[in-house]
Amino acid sequence: MKDLGHLRYCLGIEIARSEKGIFLSQRKYVLDLLHEAGMRNCKPLKLPLTPNLKLLSDTGKYMKNPKQYRRLIGQLIYLTTTRPDLSYSVQLLSQFMHKPTEEHTKEAMHILRYLKRAPRQGVLLSKTSSTQLNAYCDSDWGSCPISRKSTTGYGILLGKSPISYRVKKQGVVARSSAEAEYRAIVETCCEVTWLLSLLKDLTIDHLEPVNLYCDSQAALHIMANPVFHERTKHIELDCHYVHDKFKAKQIKPSYMSSRDQLADILTKITTAEQYHEMLVKFGVVNLFQHQT
């Protein structure tokens, strides 16, 4: 065995150490991706997708050779390792890999033009982060125009460093926005439980209750209320699971307005100003911005 010193590059991920902490990015991977697609000199964009975009499976002409689209989406999926800002966009476009159209390809190129704006952007694991876990969850009710299923998005920060995030279309059709938000809470609680177990294995077991932020008053009320009525009995199992975590004081639910909800970047495309403001709070930064 050899000690090769500090890790600097592994599987396309670049690791840089500074006084602020450890910075993870995929700059070379992004530049190679732009070069392969012939987009090195393209005009950069501020958002990864067109705002209020609703894609359908039959929008535009079908691609004669979908392999190029599938390869690009596969590359973008790996890029989400250090780019949470791409999670929602890539999740949306990956739903059409079986039969992509020209419209889907156009939006994939839109993501590349967004990457051109800040190829050095990545995740900062702050040196001054506390051991307090903060979880943010959100859902976009009935956002899929094809199936009417909702989208779940959650992000979990250790102090102010993002350590887990996910975007996923829910498996069932939610009958209300409260139900969609509640199912997002359930997914977040499952991830929090796993992270608490992992941190305990790392001998970090004196953790305070996890702050769980949600922008739905109705969902928070269901969590705290053990009485199930006609409107919630079809999600009773989930209610029991989350309520047990609440009673065990593993999670500390709190209401947060939609304006301040960090998980919004994982469920929808907002205005450019709000989007980049949320990214900074989420721990997605560009340490070399003066060079771009």
C-alpha positions in Angstrom: 0.0 0.0 0.0 1.1 3.5 -0.8 0.1 6.8 0.7 -0.6 9.0 -2.3 -1.4 12.1 -0.2 -4.6 14.1 -0.2 -7.2 13.0 -2.7 -7.5 15.4 -5.6 -9.3 13.5 -8.4 -11.4 10.4 -8.4 -13.8 9.1 -11.1 -14.3 12.5 -12.6 -14.8 14.3 -9.3 -12.3 17.0 -8.4 -11.6 17.5 -4.7 -10.1 20.9 -3.6 -9.2 21.8 0.0 -9.2 25.4 1.3 -9.7 27.3 4.5 -13.5 27.1 3.9 -13.5 23.3 3.7 -13.6 20.6 1.0 -15.0 21.6 -2.4 -16.3 18.9 -4.8 -16.8 19.6 -8.4 -16.7 18.0 -11.9 -15.2 20.8 -13.9 -13.2 18.6 -16.3 -16.2 16.3 -16.7 -18.4 19.3 -17.7 -15.8 20.6 -20.2 -15.4 17.2 -21.8 -19.2 16.9 -22.0 -19.5 20.3 -23.7 -16.7 19.4 -26.1 -18.3 16.1 -27.0 -21.6 17.8 -27.7 -19.9 20.6 -29.7 -21.2 23.2 -27.2 -17.9 24.7 -25.9 -18.7 28.1 -27.5 -22.4 28.1 -26.9 -24.2 31.0 -25.2 -24.6 30.4 -21.5 -28.0 30.4 -19.8 -29.0 31.3 -16.2 -31.5 28.4 -15.6 -31.1 24.7 -16.4 -34.6 24.4 -17.9 -37.3 26.6 -19.4 -39.5 28.0 -16.6 -43.0 26.4 -16.4 -42.0 23.7 -18.8 -44.5 20.8 -19.3 -43.0 18.1 -21.5 -45.2 15.4 -23.1 -44.1 12.0 -24.5 -45.2 12.9 -28.0 -44.1 16.6 -28.1 -42.2 17.1 -31.4 -40.8 14.6 -33.9 -39.2 11.4 -32.5 -35.5 11.0 -32.8 -34.3 8.6 -35.5 -31.3 7.6 -33.4 -32.1 8.0 -29.6 -28.7 6.6 -28.5 -27.1 10.0 -28.4 -29.9 11.4 -26.2 -29.7 8.4 -23.8 -25.9 8.8 -23.6 -26.2 12.5 -22.8 -28.8 11.9 -20.1 -26.7 9.2 -18.6 -23.8 11.5 -18.4 -25.9 14.2 -16.8 -27.2 11.8 -14.2 -23.6 11.2 -13.0 -23.1 14.9 -13.0 -25.8 15.3 -10.3 -23.3 13.8 -7.9 -21.9 17.3 -7.3 -24.6 19.4 -9.0 -27.9 19.3 -7.0 -29.1 22.1 -9.2 -29.4 19.7 -12.1 -31.4 17.0 -10.2 -34.9 18.2 -11.1 -34.1 18.9 -14.8 -32.3 15.6 -15.3 -35.1 13.7 -13.5 -37.6 15.2 -15.8 -35.7 14.5 -19.1 -34.8 11.0 -18.0 -38.4 10.0 -18.2 -38.3 10.1 -22.0 -35.2 8.0 -22.6 -37.2 5.2 -24.2 -38.5 7.4 -27.0 -37.1 10.9 -27.0 -38.2 13.7 -29.4 -36.6 16.8 -30.8 -38.2 18.9 -28.0 -36.6 16.7 -25.3 -33.2 17.0 -27.0 -33.6 20.8 -27.2 -34.1 20.9 -23.4 -31.1 18.6 -22.9 -29.1 21.1 -24.9 -30.5 23.8 -22.7 -28.9 22.1 -19.7 -25.5 22.1 -21.5 -25.8 25.9 -22.1 -26.6 26.3 -18.4 -23.4 24.2 -17.5 -21.4 26.6 -19.8 -22.2 29.4 -17.4 -20.4 27.9 -14.4 -18.6 24.6 -15.2 -16.6 24.9 -11.9 -19.8 25.0 -9.7 -20.0 22.3 -7.1 -20.7 21.4 -3.5 -18.9 22.9 -0.5 -18.5 20.7 2.6 -17.9 23.5 5.0 -15.2 23.3 7.6 -17.3 25.2 10.1 -20.4 23.0 9.7 -22.1 21.8 12.9 -23.3 18.3 13.4 -27.0 19.5 13.3 -29.0 17.8 10.5 -31.4 20.1 8.7 -33.9 18.5 6.3 -35.9 20.3 3.7 -38.7 18.6 1.7 -41.2 19.7 -0.9 -43.5 18.4 -3.5 -45.0 19.6 -6.7 -48.6 18.3 -6.7 -49.8 16.6 -9.9 -46.8 18.1 -11.8 -46.6 15.3 -14.4 -49.1 16.1 -17.2 -49.1 12.5 -18.4 -49.7 10.6 -15.2 -50.7 13.4 -12.8 -48.3 12.1 -10.2 -46.4 14.5 -8.0 -42.7 15.1 -7.7 -40.9 14.7 -4.3 -37.7 16.6 -3.6 -35.7 16.7 -0.5 -32.3 18.0 0.6 -30.5 17.2 3.9 -27.7 19.4 5.2 -25.2 18.7 7.9 -24.9 22.1 9.3 -24.7 24.1 6.1 -23.1 21.3 3.9 -25.4 19.3 1.6 -24.9 15.5 2.2 -28.0 14.0 0.6 -30.6 15.2 -1.9 -33.0 13.5 -4.2 -35.8 14.1 -6.8 -38.3 11.4 -7.5 -41.7 11.1 -9.0 -44.1 9.6 -6.5 -45.4 6.1 -7.1 -49.1 6.9 -6.7 -51.4 9.8 -7.6 -51.9 12.0 -4.6 -55.5 13.1 -4.0 -54.5 16.4 -2.5 -51.5 18.7 -2.1 -51.4 17.8 1.6 -51.0 14.2 0.7 -48.3 14.9 -1.8 -46.4 17.0 0.7 -46.9 14.3 3.4 -45.4 11.6 1.1 -42.4 13.9 0.6 -42.1 14.0 4.4 -42.1 10.2 4.6 -39.3 9.9 2.0 -37.3 12.5 3.9 -37.8 10.7 7.2 -36.6 7.4 5.7 -33.4 9.1 4.5 -32.9 10.9 7.8 -33.2 7.6 9.7 -30.5 6.1 7.5 -28.2 9.1 7.9 -28.6 9.0 11.7 -27.6 5.3 11.6 -24.6 6.1 9.4 -23.5 9.0 11.7 -23.8 6.7 14.7 -21.5 4.2 13.0 -19.0 7.1 12.7 -19.3 7.6 16.4 -21.4 10.8 16.0 -24.4 9.8 18.1 -25.1 12.8 20.3 -27.3 14.5 17.7 -30.1 16.9 18.4 -33.6 16.2 16.8 -33.4 16.7 13.1 -35.0 20.0 11.9 -37.5 19.1 9.2 -38.8 22.0 7.2 -42.0 21.8 5.2 -44.1 24.5 3.6 -47.4 22.7 4.1 -49.3 23.4 7.3 -51.8 20.6 6.6 -49.0 18.0 6.2 -47.4 19.1 9.5 -50.8 18.9 11.2 -51.3 15.3 10.0 -47.8 14.4 11.3 -48.6 15.7 14.8 -52.1 14.4 15.0 -52.5 10.7 15.7 -56.2 10.7 14.9 -56.9 9.4 11.3 -60.0 10.4 9.5 -61.6 9.6 6.1 -59.2 11.9 4.3 -56.0 10.3 5.5 -56.8 6.7 6.2 -55.4 5.6 2.8 -52.0 6.9 3.9 -52.3 5.5 7.4 -49.1 3.4 7.3 -47.0 6.5 6.3 -48.8 8.5 9.0 -47.8 5.9 11.7 -44.2 5.8 10.6 -43.7 9.6 10.6 -45.7 10.1 13.8 -43.5 7.5 15.6 -40.4 9.4 14.5 -42.0 12.6 15.8 -42.9 11.0 19.2 -39.3 9.6 19.5 -38.0 13.1 19.0 -35.8 12.1 16.1 -37.4 14.8 14.0 -38.5 18.3 14.8 -41.0 19.5 12.2 -41.2 23.2 11.4 -43.2 25.3 9.0 -41.2 27.3 6.4 -42.7 29.6 3.8 -42.4 28.6 0.1 -40.2 31.6 -0.5 -37.5 30.3 1.9 -38.0 26.6 1.1 -34.6 25.3 -0.2 -36.1 22.1 -1.6 -37.9 24.3 -4.2 -34.9 23.9 -6.5 -35.5 20.2 -6.5 -39.1 20.3 -7.5 -39.5 23.3 -9.9 -37.7 26.0 -11.8 -38.2 29.4 -10.2 -37.0 32.8 -11.3 -33.2 33.1 -11.9 -32.7 35.4 -9.0 -34.5 33.2 -6.5 -33.0 30.1 -8.0 -29.3 31.2 -7.5 -30.1 32.6 -4.1 -31.4 29.2 -3.0 -28.4 27.4 -4.5 -26.0 29.4 -2.3 -28.0 28.6 0.8 -28.1 25.0 -0.2 -24.3 24.9 -0.3 -23.9 24.9 -4.1 -21.1 27.4 -4.9 -18.5 28.4 -7.4 -15.2 29.0 -5.6 -13.6 30.1 -8.8 -16.2 32.5 -10.1 -13.7 35.2 -10.8 -12.1 33.0 -13.4 -15.3 32.2 -15.4 
